[in-house]
Amino acid sequence: MQTGRLWDIFCTVIDNHGDLGVCWRLTRQLRDAGQRVRLWVDDASALAWMAPTGHQEPGIEVRPWAEACQASTLQALPPADVWVEAFGCDIPEAFVAHGVTTRAQQPRWINLEYLSAEDWVPRMHQLPSPIMSGPAKGWTKTFFYPGFTPDTGGLLRETDLLARQQSFDRAAWREQHAPNLAPNVLLISLFCYEPAALPQLLAQGVGTPHHLLVTPGRPLAAVQLALAGMPEQPHWSALPYTDQNGFDEMLWACDLNFVRGEDSLVRALWAGQPFIWHIYPQDDNAHHDKLEAFLDWMQAPESLRKAHRVWNGLEASELPTLNAMLMADWTACVQTAKQHLSNQQDLVRQLVRHTATPL
């Protein structure tokens, strides 16, 4: 892989850390691939717990978004080889204008899109997008779509991920975070928005006894609100904020993971444990088709499809009853999906290869 190229990645924080989570993983993995990265972000506060050493990591600069509009800052910076707009954000016009006036040719300009399993994604992946107006008129961006199939941009995956998983002490983690857990009790992690079916889960309405590990922020607030009207308290405990490696370890340790958004969905797939995805809800219900496309790609058994539909409010029904046979089916499904993904090139390798080719 070509080394030493400089990347500018732009990120606006919209959805409760998810955008920043993906961009930070991308930044770290590019650095580990020998690249140098400047991450421009409008709200980096979550990095305090997501990446406690982030501002001191070699090969990485975290810069306030506002500085991308300051002429004195831009004049002092070496020009980057690659610009990345994450999730449809727009690079500040002052930054673009400075680049146009100070460089002989345009950088590789990537529009890194949202993750989807829908069938149009491969058709859109790597399509050029000519810029028709503004200071960069005549330049070209390229759409880059992460995805689940070989004809897309792939997923973020660290080169040492498998080794970390193999050396992970699952029993020790469980003893620390859920001590004295009975053998027949499922350990379930909860990272969600505000699902209508949450009271079912809290009321032990899924059949098998379980202990919930509730992540901070919106999941904890949703649980506390739902518990206010419940006569019996479920078995649960609240987790503190953790860095990204700690979040991965939680997914590896639990028997079932409820995840949300984009970053934790990918991490749940790499964990290889059964999971239920709370997709980001959209006003026009476009997320319904997106969810169904993902379940189709995963070849999810009907029980797992039903769990997703109920959890996401597509179906007003009861969550499936968890039992050994159902959990084995879900595990087999996720493990098969993980294997397929492991055989494909990851997102960073594809990005580095793509941007190394001449315009």
C-alpha positions in Angstrom: 0.0 0.0 0.0 1.2 3.5 -0.8 2.3 5.3 2.3 2.7 8.9 3.5 -0.2 10.5 1.7 -2.0 13.3 3.5 -5.8 13.2 3.9 -8.3 15.8 5.0 -11.5 14.2 6.4 -14.5 16.4 7.1 -17.1 15.4 9.6 -20.2 17.1 11.0 -21.7 15.5 14.1 -25.4 14.9 13.6 -26.6 11.6 15.1 -25.3 11.1 18.7 -21.7 10.2 18.0 -22.2 7.8 15.0 -20.8 10.1 12.3 -17.8 10.9 14.5 -17.4 7.2 15.4 -17.2 6.1 11.8 -14.8 9.0 11.0 -12.5 8.2 13.9 -12.3 4.6 12.9 -11.6 5.6 9.4 -8.9 8.1 10.6 -7.2 5.5 12.8 -7.2 2.8 10.1 -5.8 5.1 7.5 -3.0 6.1 9.8 -2.3 2.4 10.5 -2.1 1.9 6.8 0.7 4.5 6.6 -1.3 7.5 5.8 -1.4 10.9 7.6 -4.8 12.4 8.4 -6.3 15.7 9.5 -9.8 15.2 10.9 -11.9 18.4 10.7 -14.9 18.1 13.0 -17.5 20.6 14.2 -18.0 18.9 17.6 -15.1 16.7 18.8 -16.3 16.6 22.5 -17.2 12.9 22.2 -13.6 12.0 21.4 -12.9 12.6 25.1 -14.3 9.2 25.9 -14.4 7.6 22.4 -10.7 8.2 21.8 -9.0 9.5 25.0 -5.6 9.6 23.3 -6.9 11.0 20.0 -5.2 14.3 20.2 -1.8 12.7 20.9 -1.8 9.9 18.3 1.0 10.2 15.8 0.0 10.7 12.2 -3.4 12.2 13.2 -4.4 15.8 13.7 -7.9 16.7 15.1 -8.8 20.2 14.0 -11.9 22.4 14.7 -14.2 22.8 11.7 -14.1 26.6 12.1 -10.4 26.6 11.4 -11.1 25.4 7.9 -12.4 28.8 7.1 -9.5 30.8 8.6 -7.1 32.1 6.0 -4.2 32.2 8.4 -4.7 28.6 9.3 -5.0 27.4 5.7 -1.9 29.3 4.6 0.2 27.5 7.2 -1.0 24.0 6.3 0.5 21.7 3.7 -2.0 20.7 1.0 -3.6 17.3 1.3 -3.6 14.7 -1.4 -7.1 13.5 -0.6 -10.3 15.3 0.6 -13.1 13.3 2.1 -16.6 14.6 2.8 -18.2 12.1 5.2 -21.9 11.4 5.0 -22.8 14.2 2.6 -21.3 17.1 4.5 -19.9 19.9 2.5 -16.3 21.1 2.8 -16.3 24.8 3.7 -16.2 27.0 0.6 -13.2 29.0 2.0 -11.2 25.8 2.3 -12.1 24.8 -1.2 -11.3 28.2 -2.6 -7.9 28.2 -0.9 -7.2 24.8 -2.5 -8.2 26.0 -5.9 -5.9 29.0 -5.8 -2.8 27.4 -4.2 -2.5 24.1 -6.0 -1.6 23.0 -9.5 -4.2 20.2 -9.7 -7.2 19.1 -7.6 -6.9 16.5 -4.9 -8.7 13.2 -5.0 -12.1 14.3 -3.7 -14.2 11.6 -2.1 -17.9 11.8 -1.2 -18.1 9.0 1.4 -21.7 8.0 1.6 -23.9 6.2 4.1 -23.9 2.4 4.4 -26.7 0.5 2.7 -27.4 -2.9 1.3 -29.9 -1.7 -1.3 -29.4 -2.9 -4.9 -28.7 0.6 -6.3 -25.5 1.0 -4.2 -23.2 -1.0 -6.5 -24.4 1.1 -9.5 -23.6 4.4 -7.7 -20.3 3.3 -6.2 -17.3 5.2 -7.7 -19.4 7.3 -10.0 -17.9 10.7 -10.8 -19.7 13.9 -9.7 -18.6 16.9 -11.8 -18.7 20.2 -9.8 -20.8 22.7 -11.8 -20.5 25.9 -9.7 -18.5 27.6 -7.0 -14.7 28.0 -6.7 -14.1 24.4 -7.7 -16.1 24.5 -10.9 -14.6 22.0 -13.3 -13.3 19.7 -10.6 -14.8 16.3 -9.9 -15.8 14.4 -6.8 -16.2 10.6 -6.6 -19.0 8.8 -4.8 -17.7 6.1 -2.6 -20.2 3.8 -1.0 -19.4 1.4 1.8 -21.3 -1.9 1.4 -21.7 -5.6 2.0 -20.8 -7.0 -1.4 -17.6 -7.1 -3.5 -18.9 -4.5 -5.9 -19.1 -1.8 -3.2 -16.5 0.0 -1.1 -16.6 -2.6 1.7 -16.6 -2.0 5.5 -14.1 -0.6 8.0 -12.0 -3.4 9.5 -8.8 -3.2 11.4 -6.0 -5.5 10.3 -5.6 -6.8 13.9 -9.3 -7.3 14.6 -9.2 -11.1 14.5 -6.2 -11.3 16.7 -7.8 -9.0 19.2 -10.9 -11.2 19.3 -9.0 -14.4 19.7 -7.1 -13.0 22.7 -10.1 -11.5 24.4 -11.0 -13.0 27.8 -14.8 -13.2 27.5 -15.3 -14.9 30.9 -13.3 -12.2 32.7 -15.2 -9.4 31.0 -18.6 -10.9 31.9 -17.5 -11.5 35.5 -16.4 -7.8 35.8 -19.5 -6.3 34.3 -22.2 -8.8 35.3 -20.8 -10.7 38.3 -22.5 -13.9 39.4 -24.6 -14.2 36.3 -26.5 -17.5 36.3 -25.6 -20.0 33.5 -29.1 -19.8 32.0 -29.3 -16.0 31.9 -28.6 -14.2 28.7 -26.3 -11.2 28.8 -27.7 -8.6 26.5 -26.2 -5.2 25.5 -28.6 -2.3 24.7 -27.5 0.5 22.4 -30.7 1.9 20.8 -32.8 5.0 20.2 -36.3 4.9 21.7 -37.9 1.7 20.3 -41.6 1.1 21.0 -40.8 -2.5 21.9 -38.4 -1.6 24.7 -41.0 -2.3 27.5 -41.3 -5.9 26.2 -37.6 -6.4 26.6 -37.6 -4.8 30.0 -40.5 -6.9 31.2 -38.6 -10.1 30.4 -41.1 -10.5 27.6 -38.8 -12.5 25.4 -39.1 -15.7 27.4 -35.5 -16.4 28.6 -34.2 -14.7 31.7 -31.7 -12.0 30.8 -29.6 -9.3 32.2 -29.4 -6.0 30.3 -26.3 -3.9 30.0 -27.5 -0.4 29.2 -25.2 2.0 27.4 -25.2 5.7 28.4 -27.0 8.5 26.6 -30.3 7.9 24.8 -30.5 4.1 25.7 -30.2 4.9 29.4 -32.7 7.7 29.2 -35.2 5.5 27.3 -34.8 2.7 29.8 -35.4 5.0 32.8 -38.5 6.4 31.2 -39.9 3.0 30.4 -39.2 1.7 33.9 -41.2 4.5 35.5 -44.5 2.7 34.8 -43.4 -0.8 35.5 -44.3 -2.5 38.8 -41.5 -5.1 38.6 -37.9 -4.0 37.9 -35.9 -6.1 35.4 -32.3 -7.2 35.9 -30.2 -4.5 34.4 -27.2 -2.3 35.0 -25.8 0.9 33.4 -22.5 1.0 31.7 -20.2 4.0 31.5 -19.0 5.6 28.3 -16.1 3.7 26.8 -13.7 4.0 24.0 -14.2 2.2 20.7 -12.1 -0.8 21.7 -14.2 -1.2 24.9 -17.4 -1.0 22.9 -16.1 -3.8 20.7 -15.4 -5.9 23.7 -18.9 -5.5 25.0 -20.3 -6.8 21.8 -17.9 -9.8 21.9 -18.9 -10.6 25.5 -22.7 -10.5 25.2 -25.0 -13.2 24.0 -27.2 -10.7 22.1 -26.5 -7.2 21.1 -29.0 -4.4 20.3 -27.2 -1.9 18.1 -28.2 1.3 16.3 -27.0 3.5 13.4 -24.1 2.6 11.2 -20.9 2.2 13.2 -22.3 -0.2 15.8 -24.0 -2.3 13.1 -20.6 -3.0 11.4 -19.1 -3.7 14.8 -21.9 -6.2 15.6 -21.2 -8.0 12.3 -17.5 -8.3 13.1 -18.4 -9.5 16.6 -20.2 -12.5 15.2 -22.8 -12.6 18.0 -26.6 -12.4 17.4 -27.8 -8.8 17.1 -30.9 -6.7 16.4 -30.3 -3.4 14.5 -32.2 -0.3 15.3 -31.9 1.6 12.0 -31.9 5.4 12.1 -35.5 6.4 11.5 -36.3 8.8 8.6 -39.4 10.9 8.3 -40.4 9.4 4.9 -39.9 5.8 6.2 -37.1 5.3 3.7 -35.4 3.3 6.4 -38.0 0.5 6.0 -36.6 -0.5 2.6 -33.1 -0.1 3.8 -33.7 -2.4 6.7 -35.4 -5.0 4.5 -32.5 -4.9 2.0 -30.1 -5.5 4.8 -32.1 -8.5 6.1 -32.3 -9.9 2.6 -28.5 -9.6 2.2 -27.9 -11.3 5.5 -30.4 -14.1 4.5 -31.9 -13.6 8.0 -34.3 -16.4 9.2 -37.9 -15.4 9.7 -37.5 -15.1 13.5 -34.7 -12.6 13.1 -36.6 -10.6 10.5 -39.6 -10.4 12.9 -37.4 -9.3 15.7 -36.0 -6.5 13.6 -39.4 -5.4 12.3 -40.9 -5.3 15.8 -37.9 -3.5 17.3 -38.0 -0.9 14.5 -41.8 -0.4 14.7 -42.5 -1.8 11.3 -44.7 -4.5 12.9 -46.9 -4.2 15.9 -46.4 -7.6 17.5 -44.4 -9.4 20.2 -40.7 -10.0 20.0 -39.8 -13.6 19.3 -39.3 -15.8 22.4 -35.6 -16.4 22.9 -34.6 -20.0 23.3 -31.5 -22.1 22.5 -32.7 -23.1 19.0 -33.5 -19.6 18.0 -30.2 -18.2 19.3 -28.3 -20.9 17.4 -30.1 -20.0 14.2 -29.3 -16.3 14.7 -25.7 -17.1 15.5 -25.3 -19.2 12.4 -26.7 -16.4 10.3 -24.4 -13.8 11.7 -21.3 -16.0 11.5 -22.1 -16.8 7.8 -22.4 -13.0 7.1 -19.2 -12.3 8.9 -17.3 -14.9 6.9 -18.6 -13.5 3.6 -17.5 -10.0 4.7 -14.1 -11.3 5.8 -13.4 -12.5 2.3 -13.9 -9.0 0.9 -11.5 -6.1 0.8 -12.1 -3.6 3.6 -13.0 0.1 3.0 -9.6 1.6 3.8 -7.7 -0.7 1.4 -10.1 0.2 -1.3 -9.9 3.9 -0.6 -6.1 3.9 -0.5 -6.0 2.0 -3.8 -8.6 4.2 -5.5 -7.0 7.5 -4.5 -3.5 6.3 -5.5 -4.6 6.2 -9.2 -4.1 9.3 -11.3 -7.2 11.4 -12.0 
